[in-house]
């Protein structure tokens, strides 16, 4: 689950043995790699990485020392980088890697252009870049340099139980009007149409971010967040998007489950997996995350955020964010880290990752888990890609956390009207930039 990072520059963290590993002489040797991971021990991805490390050592003689540090890894790693005590490899969602390690004041990771374009692929491809969609890889580039190497691909949309929809004569909607009609049919039958754990702000944020992407197109939420004058918010498309979100809320048609504003993760998504609600707007990790809770008859379906009549965005505009590796500046065994990245990108291992974790591998043409097969056609027919939350989470993290989240939560909960939302977010954006 994604988590917005608060980056601390001045204070050094009290580093325990977990984050002092880079000081060990063993890690400085060419026969070992220090890898600090975002995963928690026991998670499917962690188990996969442990297996890859063992196979890699058996093949190359290079030992991979893995520390499973959890999702807030980058707040801890940054202080190590500033102290020139870098591990050889870290991983995280590219949005968070960008926000933490590709800041304007410092670039703390090695560029990978030479590795991607001049290193042959693991099965003899002309280059490592041939394994991936180059457009995706460039989404997170900075000044012409690519800094991150992916192994997992994520997008978001609505996941639903096809059996439940069929019971009420419903099919996956493509337009907003169809979406609202479906939801009303379910709520009229006493079934909450949408599941939402309202205590997770970035889950709430999916609705407005996607509504803006469909009304105005990608790039516009980022433009509004970055406009110091606040004038961008005067575009009527932002109000239209707010009206769409409000229509779903308790102030509008009330299409979420009862008490959604106070729902604590993962209560709502668990109820959804057990057939107690219609659909959930989430990332492609949700089928895996709820797999053990799904009833035997649960038939996983997927549809992208619906199109809006007259909107500039279409279902061919696909969200893409990647999880993968970065090699910090000052890594003692950068060459070994690259060998490991190349090793796990083999076709067989990319397929294994998808199977073991029930996620989409970043490598092209890899195996698709059954629970995610309905996502594949939308990705295959994508006309363009944009980053999650329109890039605002990594590009304007303080604005996103301190200005957007509180107001967006109020809008999603139906506590403020669309007009109040626009007036307030414009005023707060102006005040935010003045404070800078």
VEXKOLVEX-127280 format. One record per residue: residue in one letter; x, y negated, z negated of N, C-alpha, C in turn. Coordinates in steps of 0.05 Angstrom, whole numbers, plus 5000, padded with zeros to 4 digits. Layout:
# residues N
AXYZXYZXYZ;...
END
This chain:
# residues 436
X501750245000500050005000501849755000;X501249565017502949335019502649154995;X504849014990504848834966506348584973;X505148354970506548104976508748054956;X511047974966513447954949513847674939;X514647644914515547394903518547404901;X519947244917522847264919524147084898;X525947194883527247044862530147004870;X531046754872533746694880535646664857;X534946514837536846434817537446664797;X535346794788535746994767536747254778;X538647374765539547634772538047834755;X537148054768535648244753537548414735;X536448494713538048674696538148944710;X540349004722540649234739541349484722;X539549674723540149934710541750104729;X542050354722543550534738542350574766;X539750534768538350564794539450374814;X539950124806540849924825543749844822;X545249994808548149944806549650144823;X548150314838549450524854551450424873;X551050174884552950074904555650024892;X555850014866558449964853560050214849;X558850444855560250694851562250734874;X564550824867566650864888565751074908;X564151264899563251474917561751354941;X560151144936558551024957560250874977;X562650804969564350654987565750845007;X565751095001567051285019565551335044;X566951395066565651445091563951685092;X564251865072562752115072560152095056;X559351855050556751825036555351565044;X552751575041551051335047549351285022;X549151035014547350964993544750855006;X542550985001539950915013538050854991;X537050614989535050534969532350504983;X530450674975527950704990525550584977;X523650494993521050384984519250594972;X519750854978517851054970518351134941;X516251244929516451354902516951654904;X518551754886519052044886516452204887;X516352404904513952574905511952494927;X512252244938510552164960511352324985;X509552375004510252535027512652425042;X512852155045515152035059517752085043;X517552075017519952125001520852415004;X519052595004519752885007520952925035;X519852795055520952805082523752705083;X524252475070526952355071528952535056;X528152655035529952845020530753075039;X528753175053529353405071531253315094;X530753075105532452965126535352925116;X535552825091538252785079539753045077;X538353255069539653525066540553625094;X538853605114539453695140541753535153;X541653275148543753095158546453165146;X546553205120549053275107550153545118;X548353735122549153995132550353975160;X549353785176550253755203552753575205;X552853375189555053175192557053165170;X556353285147558153265124557853005108;X556052825117555652575104553352605084;X553852545059551852575038550152315036;X547552345035545752115032544752105004;X545651904989544851864961542251694961;X539951804955537451664957536451584929;X535651334927534251234903531451154912;X529451274900526751194907525850974887;X525750734898525450494881522650384880;X520850474898518150374898517850124916;X515350024917514649824936515949544931;X516749484907517949224902520949234904;X521949414920524749454924526249204932;X525049034949526548804960527048584940;X525348554920525948354900528448434884;X528848694882531248784867533748794885;X533348884909535648904927536748634934;X535148424936536148164945538348064926;X537948094901540048004882542648154886;X542448414893544848574899546248464923;X544648394943545848284968547348024963;X546047854947547347594941549947634925;X550147854911552547914895554548084911;X553948114937555648274955556048554945;X553848674935553848944926551649094940;X551949104967549749204983549749504986;X547349634985547149914993547549925023;X547650165034548050205063545450195078;X543250255065540750275079538450215060;X536550065070534050015055531750055075;X529350105065527050125082524649985069;X522849895086520349755078518849675102;X516349585098514849465120516349235131;X516449205158518049005171517148715163;X514548685157513748415148515148335123;X515448525105516748465079519748445083;X520948615100523748585106524348315118;X522648225136523047955148522847735127;X520747745111520347535091522647525071;X523747755064525847765043528647725054;X529247825078531947845087532647695112;X530547575125531047405148529947125143;X530647015121529746745115531546545129;X530446295132531846095146534546025133;X534546055106537045975092539146195092;X538346435100540346655100539246895114;X540947025129540347285142542147495128;X540847675115542247865097542348145108;X541748185134541848445146543348435172;X544448665181545948675205544148695230;X544848555251543348585276543948865288;X541848965302542049245312541949255343;X542349025356542149015385544049215399;X546549205390548549385403547749675399;X546949745375546050025369543650105386;X541749925389539249995403539650005433;X541349835444541549815473543949975484;X546050025468548450145478549050425467;X547550505446547850775435545950965450;X546951195459545251385471543251505451;X540851575461538851695444539551975435;X538152085416538952345404538652575423;X536952555443536752765463538052675490;X539852485489541352395512540052175528;X537952045516536751815529538851595534;X538451435554540351225561540951045538;X538950995521539450825498537450895476;X538050815452536150855429533550705434;X533650475448531250325453529250475470;X530250675485528350825502526450995485;X526951025460525151185442522751025434;X522850755437520750585426519550395447;X517350275440516150065457517749805451;X519049705471520849475466519249235457;X516749205466515148975457514648985427;X514149225417513849255388516349185373;X518649275383521149225369521748925368;X520948785389521548495390519548325373;X517448445363515548295347516948175322;X518948305312520248215288523048105293;X523748045318526347945325526647655315;X529047575311529647305303532047205319;X531646985333533746865349535047065369;X533347235380534247425400535447685388;X535547705362536747935349534548115337;X534848375340533148575327534648685303;X533348675280534748755255533649005242;X531349115252530149335238529649575256;X529849805245529650055260527250215249;X525150265265522750375254522650685254;X521050795236520351075237517351125234;X515850925225512950955222511450715233;X509250765247507650555259504950545244;X504050295239501450255225499850045240;X497250095241495449885250493049895231;X491049725236488749725218486149705235;X483949785222481349785234479349915216;X477049975226474950105209475150405212;X475250535189475150825188472350905177;X471151105188468351175181467951475183;X465751565171465051845172463051875196;X463952005217462352035241459752195235;X459952385217457552545210455452365198;X456252185180454352005167453051825188;X454651715206453651535227451651695245;X452351935252450652095269447952155256;X448052195230445552245215443552025218;X444551775221442751545224442651435252;X443651605271443451525299445351305307;X447551275293449451055298451851155313;X453150975327455751035340457550805335;X460150845341462150635336461450385351;X461250155338460549905351462949785366;X462449635387464549485400464149175397;X461649095391461048805388460348755359;X460548505351459848415324456848465319;X455148415339452248455335451648745330;X452948925344452649215340453549295312;X455749175304456949235278454949155256;X453848915258451948825237449448995238;X448549075261446149245263446649515250;X448949635255449549895243449549865212;X450849655203451049615174448349575161;X446649435174443949395163442349655162;X442749815182441350075182442150245158;X444750245152445650395129444650275102;X444850015100444049885075441049915071;X439449905092436549945090435950235080;X437750415086437450695077438550745049;X439550525037440650545010443550625009;X444950615031447850685032449450435037;X451350375019453050145024454450165050;X454249965067455449985094458449975093;X459549805075462449755074463549795046;X465849925045467249965019469549775017;X469749654993471949464988472649454959;X475249494953476249454926477149164924;X475348994913475648704914478048604897;X479248774881481548684865484148684881;X483948774906486348774924486048554944;X487348334940486948094956487748144985;X489748304991490448345019488548525033;X486948685019484748825032482548635039;X481848455020479848245026480748075050;X483348025052484347845073484047965101;X483848225102483548345129481148225144;X478948165130476548075143476947805157;X477947605142478147345155480447345175;X482647475170484847485189483847605216;X482447835214481447955238479347795252;X477647665237475547495249476847265264;X478947145254480346925268481647045293;X482847275291484147405314482147455337;X479747515330477747575350476447315361;X476047115344474846865354476846695369;X479246655359481146475370483546605383;X484146855376486446995386488746985367;X490647165371493047185353494646935354;X495846865332497646635329496246395317;X493646395316492246155307492046125277;X491846345262491946325233494646235224;X496746335237499446235230499745945236;X498545855258498745565266497345395245;X495045485235493545335215495045325189;X496245545181497745555156500245375157;X501345345181503845185184503344895190;X500944815195500344535203500144365178;X502144195174502244025150500043815149;X498943745173496743545174494043665167;X493843935169491244065164489344045187;X490043905208488143845230487344105245;X489044305245488444555260485844675249;X485244645223482844765211480344645222;X480444425237478144295249477044445273;X478644625284477744795306475244955297;X473044935311470645075303470845385301;X472945485314473345775312473945875284;X475245705268475845785240473245785224;X471445605229468845605215467245855224;X467345915250465946145260466846405246;X469446425243470646655230469746675201;X469646445187468646435160465746515158;X464146435178461346505178460946805181;X462746935197462547225200463147365174;X465247275160465947405134463647365114;X462647115113460547055094457947225100;X457447275125455147435132455247715119;X457647825116457948085103457748075073;X458247845061458647815033455947825017;X456347814991453947804973452347554976;X453547344987452047094993450547115019;X451147315036449847345062448047595062;X448847785079447248035082447848245060;X449948195044450648365022451148655031;X453148695049453548945062455749125048;X457049015028458949175013457549324990;X459049504978457849654956457349474932;X455449544915454849384891457249354874;X457749104865459949044847462649044860;X462749004887465349024901467348814892;X466448584883468348374875469948464851;X468848644834470348734811471349024814;X471149134838471949404842475049434840;X475949614824478849654820479749884838;X481749824854483050024871483850264854;X483350514864482150584890479250674888;X477650564870474950664866473250654891;X473250434906471450414929472350594951;X474950614956475850784978475351074971;X475551144946474951424938472051494942;X470251304935467351354940466851374970;X468151204986467851225015468651505025;X470951605015471851865024469952095016;X468452044996466452244987463752194999;X463552025019461051985034459051805022;X460051635003458151454989457851175002;X459351125023459150875038459950925067;X459350725083459550765112462350745124;X463750525119466350485131468150325113;X470750335118472650175103474650055123;X475149805120477149665137479849685124;X481649825137484249885123486349965144;X488750005133490950095150490850395156;X492450485174492350765183493450955162;X494150845139494951025117492551135102;X490151015106487851095089486951385093;X487051495117486251775120488051965103;X490651905103492452065086492052015057;X491651765050491351685021488851805009;X486751855025484251955014483752245023;X485652375035485252635046484152835026;X485352835002484553024981481752974971;X480652734976477952664965475752704986;X476452745011474452775032472953035029;X470353015032468653255031469253435055;X468553685053469153875074467853795101;X465553655100464153575124464953305134;X466953175121467752905129469052915156;X468052765175469152765203470152485209;X472852455207474052185208473752055235;X472751815236472551655260473951385256;X474451255278475850995277474750815298;X474350555292473850355312475250095304;X476349945324477749695318475749485309;X476749265298475049045291473548955316;X470948925314469248875337469948605351;X469248595377469548355392467248165386;X467747905390465847695384464947575410;X462347525413461247395437462647125441;X464047095464465446845469468146825457;X468947025442471547025429473847065448;X476246965440478546995457480047255453;X479647385430481047635425479247865433;X480548095441479148335449480248575434;X478948805437479949045424482549145437;X483349025459485949085471488248925457;X487548745439489548605423489948755397;X492048895395492449095373494448995353;X493649035328495548975306497749195305;X500149115300502349305298504249215276;X504549385256506849335239508149595233;X510749575229512549805229513849835202;X514350075194515950135171518550265180;X520750175169523350295177525650175162;X527950205174530550145160531649875167;X533349775149535149555154537749625141;X539949525154542649565143543449295132;X543749265105544449015094547248915102;X547648655104550248545108552048635085;X554448725092556348815072556049105065;X554449255080554149545076556949675079;X557549855061560149985061560350195083;X558150315091558150525111555950475132;X556250255145554350185166554250395188;X556550495196556650695217555150955209;X555451035184554051275174551051225173;X550250985165547450915164546150935192;X547550845212546550865239546351155248;X548251315241548151595247545551725235;X544951645210542651765197540051665211;X539951415218537551315233537151455259;X539351505273539151645298538251935294;X539252055272538652335266535652375261;X534452205245531652245238529752165261;X530852025281529151945304528952165325;X530152395320529852615339526952675343;X526252775366523452835372522153025352;X523653235345522553435327522053305299;X523753135291523453015264521352795264;X521052645286518852445288516252595287;X515952825301513552975299513053085271;X515153175258514953275231513953055212;X515052815215514252595198511252545201;X510252545225507352495230505652715217;X506552965220505053195208505153185178;X507553145167507853165138506452935123;X506452705135505452465121502652385130;X501652505152499052425164499152125171;X501352045184501651775194502651785223;X502751555235503651535263506651485264;X508151645278510951595281511451365300;X513651215295514250985312515351065339;X516551305341517651395366515351445386;X515651365411513651395431513051695436;X510451735442509652005451510052225430;X509952145405510252335383507552455377;X507652665360505252805351503352615337;X500752645342498652495327497152675308;X497052605282495452765264492552765272;X491152985266488353005274486652775262;X487252685238485652475225486052205238;X488052185256488551925269488351935299;X487252155309487052185338485351965351;X483351865336481551665348482951395350;X485151355336486651105339488251105365;X489051335374490951355397489951205422;X487351245431486551105455486850805455;X486350685431486550395429489450305431;X491250465420494150395422495150435451;X494250655463495050715491494150505510;X491850375505490750175523491249895514;X492949855495493549585484494649405506;X493549165507494548965526496648785513;X496448765486498348595471498448695442;X500548625429500848695400501348435384;X500348435360500948215342501548335314;X502948185298503748285272501448265252;X501648415230499548415210499148135198;X496648075192495947815180496947575197;X497247635223498147425242500847315235;X502447465220505147375212505247185189;X502947125177502846925155504047045130;X503647305125504647425101507647395099;X509147445122512047415120512947135127;X511446985144512346725153511746505134;X509446525120508646315100507746465075;X509446615061508546785039507446625016;X508546395009507446234987504746124993;X504346025017501745925025499746145024;X500446375035498646605036497746695008;X499646704990498946794963497546584946;X498346334949497346124931495145954942;X494945924968492845764980490645944992;X491546135008489546295023488146495005;X489546654990488346874975486046784958;X486346584941484146504923481646424938;X481946264959479646174975478446394991;X480146565002479046795018477546985000;X478547034976477047204957474347084951;X474146824947471546694941469646724965;X470846704990469146735014468147015016;X469847215013469047495015467047574994;X467247454970465347514949462747364951;X462647164970460247004973459946784953;X462246714940462146504920462146224931;X463146194956463245934970462145974998;X461045765009459945775036462145745056;X461745815081463745775102464645485104;X462745295102463545015103465344935080;X464645035056466344975033469145095036;X469245335047471745475051473545305070;X472545215092474145055111475044795099;X473144655085473944395073476044435052;X475844645036477744685015480444785025;X480444965045482945065054484544855070;X483044675083484444455096485744275076;X484144195055485244015035487544145020;X487244405013489444534998491844585015;X491544615041493844645058495444385060;X493944165062495343905063496743855037;X495443915014496743874988499144064985;X498944304995501144494993503644385007;X503244285031505644195047506643925035;X504943765024505943525011507643584987;X506943804973508543884949511243984957;X511644044983514244134992516043904999;
END
